[in-house]
Amino acid sequence: MKITRIIGCLLILIMVQVSAADTDITVRPSVMVDYSVDPAYLMPGDEGTVTVTLNNAAKDYSYSVFVDNKTKEEVFDLSAQVLDASLSGDSHIQVTSNSYYDVGLLGPGDTIDFTYSIKVSEDAPDSIRFLDFVFIGGGDMYDVKWKIPVTVDSSGIKLINSEVSSKSDFIVLDIANVRPNTVKAVTIVPVTNNVEFQPAQYFIGTMDSDEMFTIQFDIEPEDGVEQMGVKAIFKNGNNWHESDIQTINVNNSKPLIVVDRDSNPWLVFGIVGGLFAVIIIVFVVMRKRRSSREEI
């Protein structure tokens, strides 16, 4: 996923200085700068790319002006000369590819892309990092320095065990992508021995930001197994990641949200209501007995 933003432009500059003798005019090419980061939000340890695009916004190859009381014509070339283009990292993002040197001329209406490989450190905090892009132009071009923002976000895939059958023969999981960007190849993988899962793995695929899927595994845990674990494997860009392991209790080792696949909800409400009625009756009887004793 790529995000492109216009971060600035170097417009055609016409510098005029008036003196008693003559008029000096300087015309420089017009260059616009865009950037994109892929993946749009990187996780600690990720590798990605930053692409910076230069566009010469001039419409013509030359611009003519008259000087010396309109008796002399001076022609300015509007092709942009690009000497060097480099990207510098910071304490948590390393630029792993080389800079560009002696690029050449960028004609009116033409664009050129500079793609740099970057790597985020394993201990990078969640933050917006600013990398320095430096463009060095030849001739009358100015040298320009741009700040390229790169966002580091460590959030991932969250697994929530929503249901476990009373017979421990199936589990239901909610899978949520809590990242700010789309992830790919999301797969839910059991990590417990002595438990048979059907299916053996659950492939979800692409998940957009804040998207949630509900999945079900049929399970056959062996006797004595009280807990099992599942995790998510997914790709952020071209980087593989694993979620934390979600532990699930089975064989009635803990009363989670326990339901029977064929249970009747009205039966559950009836049982709860009956227990509540019994409690009220016991309370009333005990209170009457206490009152009778006090009267004696």
N, C-alpha and C positions, 0 to 999 in steps of 0.2 A: 504494500500500500504506500502510495506516495502523496505527499502534501507539497504543493508548490505555492510560494508566496512571492509577490514582488517586494523586494526589500529596499529598492532604491534605484535611482537612475542618475546618469551624468548627462545633463541636457546640453544641447548646443549652446556654447558659451560665446558671446560676442563681447569682447572687451574693447572699450573705446577710450582712448586717451586723446584729448584735444590740446594742441600747442599752437604756437604762432606759425610754425613752419608747415606742418601737415597733420594728417589724421592716421593713427595706427590702429588697425583692426586685426584681431586674431579670431579665427573661427575653428572650433574643435569638433571632432565627431561626437555623435550622440550614442551613448552606450547604456543599455538597461541590463540589470542583473536580477535573475531569478534563482531559486534554490529548491531542492527537494531532498528529503531524508528517507531512506528505506532500510528497515521498517520505520514507520513514523514515530514509534515509541520503542526505545531499546531497553532491554533488561540488563542487569549487571552480567558481564561476561559475553555479551552479544557482539557479533560482528555485523557491520552494515556498510552502507555507502552514502556519501553526500555528493550530490551532483549540482554543480553551479553552472548556470547557463548565461552566457553573454550574448546580447542581441544588439546589433548596430541598427538603431532606429532611424537613421538618415534615409531619405527617399531618393536622393541623387548622389552620384559619385563626386560631384564638385559643387562649390558655391562661389559665385562671382560677386564681387563688390567693386564699386568705383571709388577711387581716391584722388586726391589732388584736384578738387573742384570738378569731379566727374570726367577727368580727361584721361585717367589711367585705370585700366581694369586689372584687378588682382584675383586670381583663382585659387581657392583652397580645396585641398583633397579631403573628402569626408570618409575615406576608408580608415578604419581604426587599426592601428598597429599594436599588436599584443606581443610583448616580450616574454614576460613570466607570469605564471598564475600558481599560487601556492596556498595550501591550507595547513594551519597549525593547530595542534591539539592542546589539551590542558592536563591537569594532574590526574584526571580519571578517564580521559578519552585520548587514545593514541591514533595518529594518522599513520597508517601502515603502507601507504603507496607513495610514489614519488611525485614531486611537483612537475609542472609543465614549463618548458623553456623554449625560447625562440619559436613561438607559435606562428607568427606571421600576420598577414593583413586580414581584417574582417570587413568585408564589403557591405555597403548599404543593404539592409534587409536580411543579411545573413546572421546565423546563430552558430555558436560553438559551445559544446558541453565539456566541462572538466569534471571527471568522476574520481572521487577519492575513497579509498577503503579506510574504515575506522574500526577500532576495537575498544569496547568499554571494559574497564577493570572490574574484577570480581567484587571489589569492595566499594563500588561507586554508589553513593547515596541517591535516593530519589530527588531529582533536581533538574533544572534547565541549565545546560552547559553551553557556553558561547565559544565557538571556534572562530579563528581569525582567517578570513580569506583575503589575500593580498593580490591585487591586479596591478602589474607594472606595464604602462603603455609607452610606446616610443613616439618620437616626433613631438607634436604639441599636446599629446594626451597626458592627462594627470594620472599619477599613481593613486589608487583608491584602496581603502581597507574596509571590509564589511564584517559584521558580526553574524555568524551563522548559528542559530539556536538548535541544539540537539537535546531532546528530552529523555531522561532516564526514569523508568517506572518499573518497579519490581513486582507489581501485582500480577496475579496469574489466574489459574483455573481453580474454582472453589467447588468442593464436593460436599454435599449435605445428605446424610442418610435420613430419609423421611419416613420410611416404613420398614418394619421387619415382621414377617408373619409369625404368629404364635407357635407354629410348627417348625420354624426356621427352615422353610423350604423356598422362600424367595425374599429378596430385598428390593427396595425401590430407592433410587438415588436422584437428587436434583443436581445437575451440573451447570454451573454459572460461569460465564466469562466476565470477570470483574476488571479486565484490562480496558484501557481507553481506546484500543485498536482491535482490529480483527486478527484472530489467530487461526491456524490451519492444522489439519491432520490430528484433531483432538481424538484421543483414544483412551478409554477407561480400562485399566489393567488390574486384575486381582493380583495380590502379592502374598497370598497365604497358602501354605501347604495343607494337606489333609481336608481340603474343601473343594468339591467339584462345582464349577461354575458353568452355566449355560446362558449365553454363549461364553466361550473362553475369554474373549475380549469384546468390548463394545466400541465400534468405530462411529464417531459422530461426524467428523470432518471439519468444515469451516464453521466458526462461531463468530458472529459479530459482537461488538462491545455491548455489554449488559444483556446478552442473549442467554436464555436458560433452556436446557433440555431435561426431560424426565425419562429415566431409563430403568429397566428392571432386569435383574439377574435371578434365574432359578438356581438354587444352591442345595448341595447335599453335604453338610459338614459331618465329619466322623464324630463318634462319641468322644466326649472330653474336650472338644474344641469349643471354646467360649468366645473367642474374638477372631476376627479376620480383618484384613486391610485391603483397600483399593487405592489406586492413584491415577492421575491423569498425565498423559504424555501429549505434548503439543509443540507446534512450531511457531515461533515469533520471527517472521521473515524466513531466513534459512537456518535459524538457530533452534535446536531441540532443547526442550525444558521438561522438567517433571514437577508435579505439584507435591505438596505434603501428603503423606499417607493418611487416609481417613479410616479410623478404627471403628468397626461395627461389632456390637455384641450379639451373639447368637445363643441358641440352646437355652433361652430364658435366663441367661446370666445377668441380665439387667432389663427391667421393664421399660424399653424405649416406647416408641409409638407402636404398640403391638396391635396388629389387625389380622383377621382371618380373611383369606381371599374371598370366601363365601359367606362371611359373617353378615348378620342383619343389624344395621345401626339402631333400629328401634329396640332390638333386644338389649343392646348395650345401654341405651337410655333407661329401659325398664329396670335393669339390674341396679344402676346407679340410683334411680329414684326409690327403689325398694330399700336399699341400704340407708338412704337418707330418712325414709319413713320410720325404719326400725330405731334409728338413733333418737328421733323425736319422741317415739313412744316410750323408750327406756328413760329418757329424761323426765317425761311427765310422770311416770310411775314412781320414780325415785323421789321426785318432789312431793308427791302426795304422801308417801310413806314418811317422809321427814315431817310434814305438817301434822300427821296423825300422832307421831311420837311427841311433838311439842305440846299438843293439846292434853295428852295424858299427864 
